[in-house]
């Protein structure tokens, strides 16, 4: 086995013992990238929140909880995740049904379960359990998967997606569906299945427009096409966001100096539109720094995926890895005016709790896939 660039992570010490990071199944390069991303997040969030230190303190607490969840899941060997995938999927479906029957309604959407001391949004958990379920299901047999297994996999993706869209939460529904489709694709999908899927999407678009999308969702699409048609109404937010991004230039206006964010022209500047704050205050330089950090994280996850030891590990790590750039593209495209506004946070940067914890858990699972492989190697050596 070749010695990697991080010898202290790859090999036991002189006494044959594992280092502290190895015992806790932590991958140092990936952890470093996440810390850099979260440091940038707190830097921008302080400005985006209107310099409210209380919001920053709450984010630090949520970030700490997210990292604790990441470390916890890094301890679980992948084989146990595979065994529990079906039970997690069933539990997620039951939670979605309970939301449909008893969920709290807020702003016209029924997405939350009130369990007394907190409100849960079960659809967020599908971002975690959907790839896990598809990877476990398809990896049971040889790959590429048989047509029967592919059809069943698409049914597994479709059931929770429909329940989420009915809440209505089209944005989360699309993200959950995409994560499942990526897992199926990584298992080895033939060209004919891909072509059929593209054709099916083409047929589904007019059907969804006429029978599935709500009026406000249609308005978001129409606003995307021509936001200036209603500059003080539906198009106001996206126009202000584009002004913020464009006015940042190369170097930005300076930290805490953004006019659009500091004067409350931007909607939800600390959550969905935090990228507009970053672009206005730090300009192209800040954008390139953020993209470099994301690229480093994704590259490390790709490395771990390529070196995974089983089909299940490769599909699962690959799906979690390639959904991350999709989330990034959706958020930046949304605030830049090239995609409809669907309420997708910028990963590891936007203010929030549930989405950050779920994302941190996926990184913990990726670390587990990498470090438990090494643990097996060391055991065989000793």
N, C-alpha and C positions, 0 to 999 in steps of 0.2 A: 504493500500500500504506500503510495507516494506521500511525502510530507508536504502539506499545503503551506500557504502563505502565513498561516497563524499556527505556528508549531505548538504554542502553549495550549491551543484548543484541540489540536489533532492527536497529540501524543501524551502518554502518561509522564509524570515527572520521574526523577532519578530513582525514586523509591518504588516505582510501579503504581503509584496512586494517581487518581484523577484530580485535576485542578478543581477549584471551587466552582468555576463556571461550568465545567463538565459535569460535576455532580448535580448541579441544578439545571442541567440540560439547556443552557443559555448559549446562543450563538452570538459572539461578541460583535462581528461586523454588522449583523442585522440589528442588534440592540443599539449600536452606535448610530446607525442611520435613523432609527426611530427617535432617539434622544435629540438628534439634530432637528428633526422635523417638529417635534413637540416644543423645542426651545424657540424655533421660529414662530410657531403657533402662538405661544404666550406673548411674544414680542408684538405680533400684529393684533392679537386679541385685546391687549390693553388699550390700544388706540381705537379699535373697532367698537369697544364697549363704552366709549365715551370716558375712558380713564377711570372706570369703576373698579377699584381694587377688590371689592367684594366678589365681582364676577370672576376676576382672575383667581382669587382664592378658591372659589367653587370649582373652577376648571382644574386647578392643581389637585384638589381632592379627587375629582373624577378621573384625572390622569393616573393618580396613584392607584385607584381601584382598578383601572384598566391594566396597568402593569402587573398588579397582583394577580388578576385573572390570567394574564399571559403566562406568568411564571407557573401558575397552577396547572394550566393545560399543557405546558411544556413537559411536565412530569409524567403525563399519561402516554404510555407506549401506543403507537398507531394501531396495533392489532386490537386493542380494547376499544378504540374509537370505531373501528370497523364492525366489531361485534355489537356495539350499542347504537349504530346508525339507524336501524329500522325503528327502534323504540323512541329515539329522539324525533324521528320524522312523524310517527304517530302522535306523539305528545304535541308537536307543533301544529298538526292538523286539528287536534282537539281544541287547542288554544284558539285557533282561528275560528272554529265553529262557535266557541263560547263568546268570542268578540261579536260575531254576527247575531247571537241571541241576547247577550247581556252587556255588550260593550258600551262604554261611555261615548257620548256624542259631543264633539267639539268642532266648531266652525263647519258644520255640515257633514263631517266625516265621523264614522264609527270605527275607530282603530285601536282603542285602548281598553284594557281590563283593569278595573279598580279592585285591588286586593287589600284595601284598608290603609296600609301605611305607605303605599306607592301605587303608581299607575304603570302598567306594562304595555308595550306595543309588540305583541307576539310576531307580527310580520317581520320585525328586525331579526328575530332568531332564525328565520328561514334563510337569511343570507349566510348563516353558519351551517345549518343542518342540510340544506339542499345539496351543495356540493358533496358533503359527507355521505349522504344517502345514495346519490348517483354513483359516486366512486366505489362505495362498498357493493352496490348491486351489480355493476358491470364487471368489477374485478373478480367476482366469484368464478367466472368462466374465462376461457382463453380469449384473447383480444386479437384482432378487432371483434367487436361484439356481433352476435347474430342479429338478424332483422327482428326476430321476436323480442329480444332483449332491448333493442333500440326503441321499439314501439312502447314497451312497458316503461322504459325510462322516460320517454316523453309524457306518458300518462302521469308518472310520478311528479314530473315538473308541472304539468298542467293543473292538477287538482288544487294545490295551494295558491298557485298564481291567480286562478279564477276567484278564489275566496278573498284574496287581497285586493284585486281590482274592484270587487263588489263593495268594498268598505266605504267610499272608493279611495284607493291609493294607487293610482296608475304608475307613479314613479317607482315605488318599492316593488310593485308587481313586475315591472320590466326588469329591474335589477335581479330579482329572485329568478325569473325565467332565464335571463342571460347567464347567470351563474350555473344553472342546471344544463343549459345548452353547451356551455364551454366544457363542462365535465364530459358530456357525451361526445363532443368533438375530439377531445384529447384521448378518449378511449379508442378512437380510430373510426371515424365516420367516412363512408365512401362519398365520391363526388356526386353520385345520384341522390343520396340523401340530402346533401347540401343544396343541390339544385332544386329538389322538391321543397325543401324548407324555404328557400328564397321565393319560390312560386306561391307557396302557401301564405307567406307574409304579404305578398302583393295582393292576393285575393282577400285577405283579412282586413286590410287597411280600410277600404270603403265600408265594409260591414261594421267595423269598430266605430267609424266616424258617424254612421247613421243610427246605430243601435246600442253602442257601449259607452262612448264618451259623453260626459255631461256637458252642459252648455259652457261652464267656466273652463273646462279642458279644451273645448273647441276654440274658445276665445284666446287661450294661450297660443295655440297654433296660428291663428289669424294675426295675433299681435306680433308673433315672430316674423311673419311675412312682411308686415307693414306697421311697425310700432308707431310711426309718425301719424298714422291715421287717427289716433286717439292719444295725443301727447300728454294730456292732463288726466287721462283715465287709465285704461288697460295698458297703454304703452309707456306710462310714466316711469315705472320702476326700471325697465330694461334700458330706456333712454338715459336715465341718470347713471346706471351702471356702466354703460358704454362711454359716457362722458368721463367718469372717474378713471376707467382703464386708459382711455386715450390721452387724458391730460397728464398722466404720470411721466410720459416721455421715457428717456433712457435712465435717468437717475432718480426720478420721482420728486415729489414736492417736499419730502422730508417727513420723518416720523412725527406723528401727531399734527401734521400740517395739511392733511387732506381736506379740501373744502367740502366735497360731496359726503364724506363720512362724518366729519366733525360737525357739520351743519344739518345733519339728519336728512339728507336728500336720498340716501340709499336705504332700501328696505332690508331689514334683518342683516345689518352689516357684520354682526358677530357670528352668524350661522351660514346661511346659504350664500350670501354675497360677500363673504370675507375676502375672497380673491380680488374683488374690485378695490377693497381697502388696501390690500397689499400692492396691487398694481399702481394705484394712485400715489401712494406714499413712498414706495421704493422703486417704481418704474421697471424698466426692462431688466435691470440688474437684479432686483428682488425676484422677479419672475424666473430668471435663469438660475438663481440660487435654489429656489424651491424645486424647480424641475431637476436640477442636479441631485438634490437629496432624494427625490422620488426615484430617479434613475438608478441611484446607488442601491436603494432598498429593493427595487424590482430586480436589478441585476443579481443581487445576492440570493433572492428568492428563486430566480431562474437557475442559478448554480445549484441550489439545494434540490430543485426539482429534477434537474438532469442527473444528479448523483443519487437519487432515491433508489432504494433497493427492491421495491415491488411495484406492481401495476397500481395497486391501491394508493401507495404513497405518491407515485408520480402523478396520477390523476388528481388527487386531492390537493397536493402542493401546487400543481400547475394551475388548477382552477382558482384557488385563492390568489395566486400570483397574478393571473391575467384578468381577474375581475378588478384589481386595484387600478390599473390604467384606464379601465372603462369608467369607473367612478370619477376619476380625475377629469377625464374628457367630458363627461356629462356635466359636471359642475362648472368647469371653465367655459364650456360651450354654452351653457345656460346663461351665465352672467355676461358673456361676450355677445349674446344676441344671435348665435348660430344654431341654437337648439331651444325648444320650448322650456319654460320655467316649470320644473317638476319637483322642486324641493329636495335636491340631493346635496348633502353636505360635502365639503372638501375634506377628503380623508386625513385624519390626524391633525387637522388645522382648525376646522370649524368648532365653535363652542357646542358642547353636547355631552351626553353621558352614555346612553344606550348604544348609539352607533360607534362610538369610540371603543367601548368595552368589547363589542362584537368583533370589531376589526382587530383589536389587540389579541383576542382569543385565537383568531385565524393565524396571527403571527406566532403565537405560542405553539399551535399545532405544527406549523412549518418548522419551528425550532425542534420540536419533538421528533419529527420525521428525520431531521438531519442528525441530531445528537444521539438518539437511540440506536441509529445505525452504527455510530462510532462506539457506543457502549457495548454492542454485540461484538464488535471487532476487538475491543480491549479484553472482553471476557474470554474470547477464543485465544488471545495471546497469552493470558496469564495462566 
